[in-house]
Structure formats: structure tokens, C-alpha cells
């Protein structure tokens, strides 16, 4: 079980590193746009992202 957590964390780091590695200018522009959002907008985006991730995990678990 703990191996799966470390693998998941490693995959998150790989995926998060893709955009700055492939397109650093786009990554910088994205963060400049995020800086103009208010806290509620950022919080909502985070919650939506978590729900999508949980649904994705549920679908994967249900099909295996």
C-alpha cells in the first residue's frame, strides 16, 4: 500500500514538471494569469480538480 502512495506522488511530480519543461514561457504566463484570480476562484478550481481526480480514481477502481 505504501508503495502505491510513493508511486502516485512520483507520478504527480512527473506530470507537474511536464509543462515547465516543455513550455516554460507558457507556464510563466499561466501563473501570471492565476495571480489575478481571487482566493475563491482558486479554491473552486482546486475543489473541481480534486473531484475530477476522485471520480477518475473511482472509475479506475470500478473497472479493475
SEBALO-393802 format. One record per residue: residue number from 1; x, y, z of N, C-alpha, C, O in turn. Coordinates in steps of 0.2 Angstrom, whole numbers. Last residue first. Layout:
residues N
n,neast,nnorth,nup,caeast,canorth,caup,ceast,cnorth,cup,oeast,onorth,oup
NUM,X,Y,Z,X,Y,Z,X,Y,Z,X,Y,Z
...
end
This chain:
residues 64
n,neast,nnorth,nup,caeast,canorth,caup,ceast,cnorth,cup,oeast,onorth,oup
64,-57,-12,-62,-52,-17,-61,-54,-22,-56,-51,-27,-55
63,-67,-2,-63,-66,-6,-69,-61,-12,-68,-60,-16,-72
62,-67,4,-51,-73,0,-53,-72,-4,-59,-75,-9,-60
61,-55,11,-51,-56,6,-46,-62,1,-48,-62,-5,-47
60,-57,20,-62,-52,15,-62,-53,9,-58,-52,4,-59
59,-68,27,-56,-69,24,-62,-64,18,-63,-65,13,-65
58,-61,32,-44,-67,28,-43,-68,24,-50,-70,18,-49
57,-52,41,-51,-50,35,-46,-55,30,-46,-54,24,-46
56,-61,50,-57,-56,46,-61,-54,40,-57,-53,34,-60
55,-66,55,-45,-71,52,-50,-66,47,-54,-68,42,-56
54,-55,61,-40,-58,56,-36,-63,52,-40,-63,46,-40
53,-52,71,-50,-47,66,-48,-50,60,-44,-49,54,-46
52,-63,79,-49,-62,75,-55,-57,70,-54,-58,64,-57
51,-62,84,-36,-67,80,-38,-66,76,-44,-68,70,-44
50,-50,91,-38,-50,85,-33,-56,81,-35,-55,75,-35
49,-54,101,-47,-48,96,-49,-49,90,-44,-48,85,-47
48,-63,107,-39,-65,104,-45,-60,99,-47,-62,93,-49
47,-55,113,-29,-60,108,-27,-62,104,-33,-64,98,-33
46,-47,121,-37,-44,116,-33,-49,111,-31,-48,105,-32
45,-57,130,-41,-53,126,-46,-49,120,-43,-49,115,-46
44,-60,136,-29,-65,132,-33,-62,128,-38,-64,122,-39
43,-49,142,-25,-51,137,-21,-56,133,-25,-56,126,-25
42,-48,152,-35,-43,147,-35,-45,141,-31,-44,135,-32
41,-60,159,-32,-59,156,-39,-53,151,-39,-54,145,-42
40,-57,164,-19,-62,159,-21,-62,156,-27,-64,150,-28
39,-46,172,-21,-45,166,-17,-51,161,-19,-49,155,-19
38,-45,178,-38,-46,179,-31,-46,172,-28,-46,167,-31
37,-32,180,-51,-38,176,-48,-39,178,-41,-34,178,-37
36,-20,184,-54,-26,189,-55,-32,186,-52,-37,190,-52
35,-12,173,-54,-11,178,-49,-16,183,-49,-17,187,-44
34,-15,166,-66,-18,164,-59,-17,169,-54,-21,169,-49
33,-8,174,-75,-15,174,-75,-18,172,-69,-23,174,-66
32,5,170,-71,3,177,-71,-4,178,-71,-7,182,-68
31,5,156,-74,5,158,-67,4,166,-66,1,168,-61
30,4,157,-88,-1,154,-84,-1,156,-77,-7,158,-74
29,16,162,-91,10,166,-92,4,163,-88,0,167,-86
28,25,151,-87,25,158,-83,19,162,-84,16,165,-80
27,21,142,-96,20,140,-89,20,147,-85,16,148,-80
26,25,148,-108,18,147,-106,16,145,-99,11,148,-97
25,39,147,-105,35,153,-106,28,153,-105,25,157,-102
24,41,133,-105,42,137,-99,39,144,-99,36,147,-94
23,36,120,-110,35,126,-112,35,131,-106,30,133,-103
22,42,108,-105,41,108,-112,40,116,-114,42,117,-120
21,44,111,-91,50,108,-95,48,109,-103,53,110,-106
20,32,115,-87,38,120,-87,44,117,-91,48,121,-93
19,24,103,-90,23,110,-93,29,114,-93,31,117,-98
18,30,92,-82,30,92,-89,29,99,-92,33,101,-97
17,29,93,-68,35,95,-71,35,96,-79,40,99,-82
16,18,87,-65,18,94,-64,24,97,-67,24,103,-68
15,21,73,-69,16,77,-73,16,85,-71,15,88,-76
14,31,70,-59,32,70,-66,27,74,-70,29,78,-74
13,23,72,-47,29,76,-48,31,76,-56,33,81,-59
12,14,62,-49,12,69,-48,17,74,-50,17,78,-54
11,22,51,-49,19,52,-55,16,60,-55,16,63,-60
10,26,51,-35,31,52,-41,28,54,-47,30,58,-51
9,14,49,-29,17,55,-28,23,56,-33,23,62,-36
8,12,36,-33,7,41,-35,10,48,-34,9,52,-38
7,22,29,-27,22,29,-35,17,35,-37,19,38,-42
6,19,31,-14,25,34,-17,25,34,-24,28,39,-27
5,7,24,-14,7,31,-12,13,34,-15,13,40,-17
4,11,11,-17,7,14,-21,7,22,-20,6,26,-25
3,19,8,-5,22,8,-12,18,12,-17,20,16,-21
2,9,6,4,14,12,4,17,13,-2,19,19,-4
1,4,-6,0,0,0,0,4,6,0,3,11,-4
end
